[in-house]
Amino acid sequence: IYIRVRYWNGRIVDIERKEDGLLLTIDFIQKSTTTTCYEELERLYMSTSSDDYQESARKELINKLVLTRYDNRTQRIDNIDFNLTPATFLLNDDSQTTLVDYYLNKFDIVIKDPHQPLIVYCPRRPGEHTNIEANYLVPELCYLTGLSDRAHRDARARKINNFIPLDSAGRQAELSYFDDMCRRNAASVKYFASWGIDIVANIIPVQSSINESHRV
């Protein structure tokens, strides 16, 4: 069985108020994903008996983080509903719209298997441990983030994971690209101007030092 690992590049942008003005902070993140939840459910279905399939699937996937690429959000799996499918689940807006129609109309995404079970997640506000409100995701559209236990046991996947972090040259190149992209976008320029921020064309070098490690 081959472990397929994908990496998604992203940026974190934050604006903070300091004593002498505003500080724009930019950092770069990379998330590794292995397979979609649908592929993982398919693998479990092929490797376990029909009586143990649902229990094995819940044990394997509950509390795992998934990334939905159509909106770039990360959610934690709370349950798997094997009684609902994208073809039978209806939105709560009296429109009789199924998830199949919803993703097609809003994101132009065609769900290949309309009979797959649905992932259940309960969004939590900061400080909350539980939330009874249930939301549903389609396994086919959810990527498992990080390396799974199965991937950690695969030597090739572990080697690939060592190349995720950007080095200093890569970070500088990404920062230059982001800077150029912001300055070329009229909406971004207008937004930063409302905060009193002017993005310069060149990266300003800052002298730094590396402290030697000490034995503890």
Long-range contacts (C-beta under 8 A, 24 or more apart in sequence): 1-43, 3-34, 3-150, 3-151, 3-154, 3-156, 3-157, 4-34, 4-35, 5-32, 5-33, 5-34, 5-147, 5-151, 5-157, 5-160, 5-161, 6-32, 6-33, 6-34, 6-143, 7-31, 7-32, 7-33, 7-164, 8-33, 8-67, 8-69, 9-174, 10-72, 11-174, 11-178, 15-195, 15-197, 21-196, 22-195, 22-196, 22-197, 24-192, 24-197, 24-199, 26-175, 26-178, 28-166, 28-171, 28-174, 28-175, 30-164, 30-165, 30-166, 31-67, 31-145, 31-146, 32-145, 32-146, 32-147, 32-161, 32-164, 33-67, 33-143, 33-144, 33-145, 33-146, 34-143, 34-144, 34-146, 34-147, 34-148, 34-151, 34-157, 35-143, 35-144, 36-139, 36-140, 36-141, 36-142, 36-143, 36-144, 37-61, 37-66, 37-77, 37-119, 37-139, 37-140, 37-142, 37-143, 37-144, 38-113, 38-116, 38-138, 38-139, 38-140, 38-142, 40-139, 40-144, 40-148, 41-116, 41-117, 41-139, 54-80, 54-82, 61-119, 61-144, 64-144, 64-145, 64-148, 65-144, 65-145, 65-146, 66-119, 66-137, 66-142, 66-143, 66-144, 66-145, 67-142, 67-143, 67-144, 67-145, 68-137, 68-141, 68-142, 68-143, 69-141, 69-143, 70-103, 70-107, 70-109, 70-141, 74-145, 75-121, 75-123, 75-135, 75-137, 75-142, 76-121, 77-119, 77-120, 77-121, 78-120, 78-121, 78-122, 78-134, 79-119, 79-120, 79-134, 80-117, 80-118, 80-119, 80-120, 81-117, 81-118, 81-119, 81-120, 81-136, 82-117, 83-117, 84-117, 84-118, 84-136, 85-114, 85-115, 85-116, 85-117, 85-118, 86-111, 86-113, 86-114, 86-115, 86-116, 86-118, 86-138, 87-114, 87-115, 89-118, 89-136, 99-136, 99-138, 103-138, 103-141, 109-141, 111-138, 111-140, 111-141, 112-140, 113-140, 116-140, 172-203, 175-203, 176-203, 179-203
